Amino acid sequence: MYVCICHGVTEKDIQKAAKNGANSLQDVKQITGASTGCGSCADMALEVLLEAQPKPTPDFLQIIQSGLNIQTQV
């Protein structure tokens, strides 16, 4: 799907930018040109970027420890 009609930027373009290190709307603007024309796509471009960013791997040790603390407090 096109996110920025002014510059022909698609979701895949923004996802690729995120994969290559873009972590802000300003980065997306510089890499893809999205949101540098009329600007009406800024919200959608940011939403696509946030969805495309890698999610942190949970720290299972902290999860286990917090579970143990909850159980011992009961």
Buried (B, 14 or more C-beta within 10 A) or exposed (E): EBBBEBBEBBBEBBBBBBEEEBEEBEBBBEBBBBBBEEEEBBEBBBEBBEEBBEEEEEEEEEEEEEEEEEEEEE
